Structures are given as structure tokens and as C-alpha cells.
Amino acid sequence: MSSSNYSLYTVSPGHLGHLSASHVYASGKSKSFDSRSPREYIKSLENEQTIDKGIKDRIACAEAAQTNGFESLAFFASAVTATLLAGVRTAVFLTGIGHVFALYIKAGNALETVSANLL
């Protein structure tokens, strides 16, 4: 790997930062989160009466986003590796990464608009 190729460094911050943020949001909104059985968290929210339905829905959405991120991490990392092995130039690769981040930003803006309407 040449010293000017930073594409492998996009895997961790790009996905793990997103995953951490959604999980911190979801686990911080309720007292029923148990780190010993995190997969049961959404089921335990159904029985919790102190949180209204809108917050429960947002927590479920954040947990689903985290799960989707973990599922797509392998595809993203393998695409980075395949691109490097194919010898694609860094500028072309970074343009593709820019498109991915632009989609994240557009989705965040759309979610902000939708969540503002819910409040």
C-alpha cells in the first residue's frame, strides 16, 4: 500500500462512528437496557410504561439502524479491499466514498424533517 492511499482508514470511522451514535442514543433513552442481553432490549421496551410510543419507535429505529450498519460493514470493507486489489485510483474511490456520505447526509436531513413533524 502506498503512503498516499488512505482508503482502508475509511472503514472504521465511517461505520463504527455511525453505529456507536445510534446505539448510545437508543440505550440512553431507557432504563431497561441490559448490557448482558442487548438483543432483548426492544422486547423489554414493550413492557415499559414510562416511555411514550413516539420515543419507543425512535429507539427501535435507532437499534434497527445499528443492526443494518453491522450487516453492511462486511460489504463495505470487502468493497474497499476489492477496490484496492483492482488497482482503482484513489480519486475515483474517494469520489465513491463521497457519494456514500452524501447519501447518509440526505437520509439524516430527511429523518430530521420527519422527526420534526412527529414532535
Rosetta constraint file for C-alpha pairs under 8 A:
AtomPair CA 1 CA 5 HARMONIC 6.77 0.50
AtomPair CA 5 CA 90 HARMONIC 6.45 0.50
AtomPair CA 6 CA 10 HARMONIC 7.29 0.50
AtomPair CA 7 CA 11 HARMONIC 7.79 0.50
AtomPair CA 7 CA 80 HARMONIC 6.90 0.50
AtomPair CA 7 CA 90 HARMONIC 7.30 0.50
AtomPair CA 7 CA 93 HARMONIC 7.58 0.50
AtomPair CA 7 CA 94 HARMONIC 7.37 0.50
AtomPair CA 8 CA 80 HARMONIC 6.62 0.50
AtomPair CA 8 CA 81 HARMONIC 7.58 0.50
AtomPair CA 9 CA 13 HARMONIC 7.42 0.50
AtomPair CA 10 CA 14 HARMONIC 5.58 0.50
AtomPair CA 11 CA 15 HARMONIC 6.27 0.50
AtomPair CA 11 CA 16 HARMONIC 7.94 0.50
AtomPair CA 11 CA 73 HARMONIC 7.93 0.50
AtomPair CA 11 CA 76 HARMONIC 7.27 0.50
AtomPair CA 11 CA 77 HARMONIC 6.09 0.50
AtomPair CA 11 CA 80 HARMONIC 7.87 0.50
AtomPair CA 12 CA 16 HARMONIC 5.41 0.50
AtomPair CA 12 CA 17 HARMONIC 7.44 0.50
AtomPair CA 13 CA 17 HARMONIC 5.26 0.50
AtomPair CA 13 CA 18 HARMONIC 7.90 0.50
AtomPair CA 14 CA 18 HARMONIC 6.72 0.50
AtomPair CA 15 CA 19 HARMONIC 6.14 0.50
AtomPair CA 15 CA 69 HARMONIC 6.71 0.50
AtomPair CA 15 CA 73 HARMONIC 6.70 0.50
AtomPair CA 16 CA 20 HARMONIC 5.95 0.50
AtomPair CA 17 CA 21 HARMONIC 6.25 0.50
AtomPair CA 18 CA 22 HARMONIC 6.49 0.50
AtomPair CA 18 CA 66 HARMONIC 7.73 0.50
AtomPair CA 18 CA 69 HARMONIC 7.76 0.50
AtomPair CA 19 CA 23 HARMONIC 6.27 0.50
AtomPair CA 19 CA 65 HARMONIC 7.58 0.50
AtomPair CA 19 CA 66 HARMONIC 4.99 0.50
AtomPair CA 19 CA 69 HARMONIC 6.30 0.50
AtomPair CA 19 CA 70 HARMONIC 7.50 0.50
AtomPair CA 20 CA 24 HARMONIC 6.02 0.50
AtomPair CA 20 CA 66 HARMONIC 7.77 0.50
AtomPair CA 21 CA 25 HARMONIC 6.20 0.50
AtomPair CA 22 CA 26 HARMONIC 6.21 0.50
AtomPair CA 22 CA 62 HARMONIC 5.11 0.50
AtomPair CA 22 CA 63 HARMONIC 6.68 0.50
AtomPair CA 22 CA 65 HARMONIC 6.94 0.50
AtomPair CA 22 CA 66 HARMONIC 6.01 0.50
AtomPair CA 23 CA 27 HARMONIC 5.96 0.50
AtomPair CA 23 CA 62 HARMONIC 6.70 0.50
AtomPair CA 23 CA 63 HARMONIC 6.27 0.50
AtomPair CA 23 CA 66 HARMONIC 6.44 0.50
AtomPair CA 24 CA 28 HARMONIC 5.81 0.50
AtomPair CA 25 CA 29 HARMONIC 6.45 0.50
AtomPair CA 25 CA 59 HARMONIC 7.51 0.50
AtomPair CA 25 CA 62 HARMONIC 7.26 0.50
AtomPair CA 26 CA 30 HARMONIC 7.46 0.50
AtomPair CA 26 CA 58 HARMONIC 7.86 0.50
AtomPair CA 26 CA 59 HARMONIC 4.79 0.50
AtomPair CA 26 CA 60 HARMONIC 7.58 0.50
AtomPair CA 26 CA 62 HARMONIC 5.92 0.50
AtomPair CA 26 CA 63 HARMONIC 6.41 0.50
AtomPair CA 27 CA 31 HARMONIC 7.83 0.50
AtomPair CA 27 CA 33 HARMONIC 5.82 0.50
AtomPair CA 27 CA 59 HARMONIC 7.92 0.50
AtomPair CA 29 CA 55 HARMONIC 7.93 0.50
AtomPair CA 29 CA 59 HARMONIC 7.41 0.50
AtomPair CA 30 CA 51 HARMONIC 7.63 0.50
AtomPair CA 32 CA 41 HARMONIC 7.14 0.50
AtomPair CA 32 CA 44 HARMONIC 6.68 0.50
AtomPair CA 32 CA 45 HARMONIC 7.03 0.50
AtomPair CA 32 CA 48 HARMONIC 7.67 0.50
AtomPair CA 33 CA 38 HARMONIC 6.91 0.50
AtomPair CA 33 CA 41 HARMONIC 5.69 0.50
AtomPair CA 33 CA 44 HARMONIC 8.00 0.50
AtomPair CA 34 CA 38 HARMONIC 5.88 0.50
AtomPair CA 34 CA 41 HARMONIC 6.99 0.50
AtomPair CA 37 CA 41 HARMONIC 7.28 0.50
AtomPair CA 40 CA 44 HARMONIC 6.21 0.50
AtomPair CA 41 CA 45 HARMONIC 6.40 0.50
AtomPair CA 42 CA 46 HARMONIC 6.99 0.50
AtomPair CA 42 CA 60 HARMONIC 6.41 0.50
AtomPair CA 43 CA 47 HARMONIC 7.58 0.50
AtomPair CA 44 CA 48 HARMONIC 6.75 0.50
AtomPair CA 45 CA 56 HARMONIC 6.86 0.50
AtomPair CA 51 CA 55 HARMONIC 6.47 0.50
AtomPair CA 51 CA 56 HARMONIC 6.66 0.50
AtomPair CA 52 CA 56 HARMONIC 6.41 0.50
AtomPair CA 53 CA 57 HARMONIC 6.10 0.50
AtomPair CA 54 CA 58 HARMONIC 6.33 0.50
AtomPair CA 54 CA 118 HARMONIC 7.79 0.50
AtomPair CA 55 CA 59 HARMONIC 6.12 0.50
AtomPair CA 56 CA 60 HARMONIC 6.15 0.50
AtomPair CA 57 CA 61 HARMONIC 6.14 0.50
AtomPair CA 58 CA 62 HARMONIC 6.14 0.50
AtomPair CA 59 CA 63 HARMONIC 6.19 0.50
AtomPair CA 60 CA 64 HARMONIC 6.09 0.50
AtomPair CA 61 CA 65 HARMONIC 6.12 0.50
AtomPair CA 62 CA 66 HARMONIC 6.27 0.50
AtomPair CA 63 CA 67 HARMONIC 6.26 0.50
AtomPair CA 64 CA 68 HARMONIC 6.09 0.50
AtomPair CA 65 CA 69 HARMONIC 6.07 0.50
AtomPair CA 66 CA 70 HARMONIC 6.34 0.50
AtomPair CA 67 CA 71 HARMONIC 6.27 0.50
AtomPair CA 68 CA 72 HARMONIC 6.18 0.50
AtomPair CA 69 CA 73 HARMONIC 6.04 0.50
AtomPair CA 70 CA 74 HARMONIC 7.66 0.50
AtomPair CA 71 CA 75 HARMONIC 7.93 0.50
AtomPair CA 72 CA 76 HARMONIC 6.23 0.50
AtomPair CA 73 CA 77 HARMONIC 6.08 0.50
AtomPair CA 74 CA 78 HARMONIC 6.02 0.50
AtomPair CA 75 CA 79 HARMONIC 6.06 0.50
AtomPair CA 76 CA 80 HARMONIC 6.31 0.50
AtomPair CA 77 CA 81 HARMONIC 6.28 0.50
AtomPair CA 78 CA 82 HARMONIC 5.97 0.50
AtomPair CA 79 CA 83 HARMONIC 6.00 0.50
AtomPair CA 80 CA 84 HARMONIC 6.33 0.50
AtomPair CA 81 CA 85 HARMONIC 6.20 0.50
AtomPair CA 82 CA 86 HARMONIC 6.00 0.50
AtomPair CA 83 CA 87 HARMONIC 6.39 0.50
AtomPair CA 83 CA 88 HARMONIC 5.71 0.50
AtomPair CA 83 CA 93 HARMONIC 7.42 0.50
AtomPair CA 84 CA 88 HARMONIC 6.27 0.50
AtomPair CA 88 CA 92 HARMONIC 6.93 0.50
AtomPair CA 88 CA 93 HARMONIC 6.87 0.50
AtomPair CA 89 CA 93 HARMONIC 6.47 0.50
AtomPair CA 90 CA 94 HARMONIC 5.97 0.50
AtomPair CA 91 CA 95 HARMONIC 6.16 0.50
AtomPair CA 92 CA 96 HARMONIC 6.51 0.50
AtomPair CA 93 CA 97 HARMONIC 6.35 0.50
AtomPair CA 94 CA 98 HARMONIC 6.02 0.50
AtomPair CA 95 CA 99 HARMONIC 6.39 0.50
AtomPair CA 96 CA 100 HARMONIC 6.48 0.50
AtomPair CA 97 CA 101 HARMONIC 6.33 0.50
AtomPair CA 98 CA 102 HARMONIC 6.05 0.50
AtomPair CA 99 CA 103 HARMONIC 6.25 0.50
AtomPair CA 100 CA 104 HARMONIC 6.46 0.50
AtomPair CA 101 CA 105 HARMONIC 6.21 0.50
AtomPair CA 102 CA 106 HARMONIC 6.13 0.50
AtomPair CA 103 CA 107 HARMONIC 6.05 0.50
AtomPair CA 104 CA 108 HARMONIC 6.09 0.50
AtomPair CA 105 CA 109 HARMONIC 6.15 0.50
AtomPair CA 106 CA 110 HARMONIC 6.17 0.50
AtomPair CA 107 CA 111 HARMONIC 6.05 0.50
AtomPair CA 108 CA 112 HARMONIC 6.05 0.50
AtomPair CA 109 CA 113 HARMONIC 6.32 0.50
AtomPair CA 110 CA 114 HARMONIC 6.25 0.50
AtomPair CA 111 CA 115 HARMONIC 5.91 0.50
AtomPair CA 112 CA 116 HARMONIC 6.01 0.50
AtomPair CA 113 CA 117 HARMONIC 6.49 0.50
AtomPair CA 114 CA 118 HARMONIC 6.52 0.50
AtomPair CA 115 CA 119 HARMONIC 6.49 0.50
